[in-house]
Amino acid sequence: MHLQEACWRELGLWPLWVPRENPLHARPEMPSPSREEGEKRGPSSPLPVPPGLPVAGDLHQQVASCTRCPLHEHRKQAVFGLIHPGSPWMFIGEGPGAEEDARGLPFVGPAGRLLDGMLSALGLERGPQVSIANVVKCRPPHNRTPSDHECTTCLPFLRQQITQVRPRILVLLGKVAARTLLDSPLPMARLRSTAHLFEDIPTIVTWHPAYLLRTPAEKAGAWADLCHARRLLNEST
């Protein structure tokens, strides 16, 4: 079986899930309010850094030694992410799970294997073309959703990672990443319906792979989101 076909089968979309020139033909074209609003507002200003949070020097070491929120009390280790400066793609999730906490790498559990399948279906793989990070760097106890305070406390680290990578397209996986970076209370259906801008970087919101494992029927929509991201990336070249 061809590798790409195997990936599509894993995502539950073979033989119907195949790339098209315009994979969003079934979704009505919508204007990008984020771009229009961004032009009105001008460049977005950096979020304030919580007092005492280090923002210079060795970022990896700063993350590894961070004790700014209670999540550090339960972690085995902080999960910095896979950061490749200059990679055109950057995927951002919610936070580490049990396997990530144990191994110190992002998306290495079942959701990570599905993410790898999603990347392969796009013709990508982990490496210089793809950076991967999470909003929070420490595993929340019992894999609970990180609190707004925990996300806000960790956000300066993520902003620095995005600055280091300066990707051409951001893909936000799930509502925690979307609401944190876009500062929006809108539901996922609304956030997924259009492109956004984060620090002038085209940004697409899609389902978190863990959600797709629980809700396979949404995989087709996730593929449409990824194709939308690829189209935006191609248009920016």
N, C-alpha and C positions, 0 to 999 in steps of 0.2 A: 504494500500500500504506500502511495506517495506520502511524504512527510506532511505536506500541507493539507492533503485530504484527511490524514489522521487527525490533524489539529482541528479541522472543521468538524469532523465527527465528534471529537471530544467536546467541542462547544455546542453540539446538538443541532448543527445547522447544515449538515451534509444530507442530500445533495442540493438543497435550496440556497444555502448560504454561500454565494460566490460573488467575488468583487464585480461591480459594475462601474461604468464610467461615472454615473451619478447614483450612488447607492441610496440616496435619500429621496428618490423619485416619488415615493409614497408619502413622504412627509412634506407638507406645504412649506415653501420657502418663506422664511420670516426675516425681517430686518434684524440687525444686531443692535439692540438698544444700548448694549454696553459700549460698543465702539462710538456711537453717536454721543452718548453721555460722556465718554472719556474725552472726546474732542472738545466738548463744552467745558469740562472741568480742567482740562490740561493734564499734564503728567500727575500720576497719583503720588502722594507724599508718603514716605516711609512711616510705618506704624511706630508709636513710641516704644522704646525698649524699657522693660521693667527695671527699676533701680537695682544696681548690683549685678545685672546679668552681663557676663563678659561678651564682647562683640568683636574682639580683635585677636590676632595670634592664631594658634593652631585650633581651628574649629573642631576638628575631630576630638582632640583632647578635652576641649571645653564641654562637648556633649558627653563624653565618657565620664567626666567628673561632676556633672551638673547635679545639684541637690536643691534646685529652686522650687520644686513642687513635691508633694508626697509620693508621686509615682516611683521615685528613686528608692524608696524604702523596701519595695517588693521585687525590684528587678534583679535578674542575674547579671545583666549587662545592658548598657544602652545600645540601641541599634541605629548606627549613624546613617546607613543607606549606602547605595552604590552611586557615587557621584563622579561623573566624567565631564570635566569642563569642555564646553563646545559641543556636547551631544545635542542633536536636533530635537530629540524626544525627551520629555521628562514626565514620569508618572508619579503621582502623589496619592498615597493612601492615608489610612486613619492612624494606625499604630501597630506595634509588634504584637504577635500572638505568642503562644507557648513555644513553638518551634523556633520562631525568630529570636525570642528571648534567650533560648538555649544556645543557638548557633551564632547570634550576633549579626545576622544577615536579614534583609527585608524580603518578605514574600517567599518563604521557603516551605510553607505548609501546603495543604490542599489548595487554598486560594492562590498561592504562588504558582503552583503547577498550572492552574487554569490561566493565570496571567501569562505564563510562558507560552501557552497555547494561543492566547490572543496575540501576543507579539509575533509568534511564528506565522500566524495567518496574515499578518501585515508584512511578512518578509523580514521581520526584525528578530533580534535575540539580545539577551543581556550582554552588554559590552560597550564599546566606545560610542555607539549610536543611541544608547538608551541609558538615562539616569533614573533611579528609583529611590524614593524617600517616603517618609511618613510625617504626618503633622506632629505627633508626639513620638519621642524616641525611646520611651520606656513602656513596658507592657502594663496596661491597667489591670488590676486584680480581677481574676475570673473573666478576662477578656471583655469587661464592661466597656461601654462607650466613654471615651475621655470627656471630662467636664469642660465647660467653656473656659474656666480658669486654667486648666492644664493645657489646653490648646493655645491660649493666649500667651502663657508663660513660655511655651516651647517655640512659638511662632518666629521669634527673631532668628533662631537657628535655621529654620526652614527658609526664611527669606535670604539669609546669607548663602545657603546652598543653591537657591535659584539664581542668585547673583553670580556665584561661581560658575554655574553651568551655562547660564544665559541661553536656554533652549529656544528653538523656533516655534515649538508647540508644547503646551502644558495639557496633560490629561489628568483631571481630578477624579479619583476613584471613590465614589460614595459621598454621602451628604456631609460628613464631618469635614472632609477636605474641601468640599465645595463651599460650605457655609463659612469655614474659617478663612479661606483665601479670598473669597468674593464678598465676605461680610454681608451675606444675604440670608433672610429667613424664608425665602421662597421654597416651595416643595421641589423635589427632584424632577418632576414632570416639567415644571417651568424652567428649571435650571438647564435641563438637557435640551430644551427646545431651540436654543440659539447659541451662538458663539459669544464668548466674553473676552475681556482683556484683563490681564493681571500684569501691572507694571509694563504695559504696552506689548505684552506677549499674548498672542492668540491662545485662548483657553477653551477646552471642551470638558464638559461634565458627563460622566457615565456611571453606570452601576459599579459598585465594588465587587471584585471577583467572589468574595465570600457570600454576598447576596445572590449572585448568579448561581452559586452552588445550591442555595436553598430554593431559588426561583428560576429554574432552567428556561421557562417560557420567555424570560426577559433577555436571553442571550442574543436573539435577533436584533433587538433594539440596541444592545451594547455594540454589536458589529456595525450597525448604522452610525453610531456615535464615533467609533474608531475610524470609519471611512470618511466621516465628516472631518475629523482631525487630520487625516492624511491629505484630504483635498485642500484644507487651509494651509498645510505645510507646503504642498506643491505650489500653491498660489503665491507663497511668500518668497519663492526662489527667483 
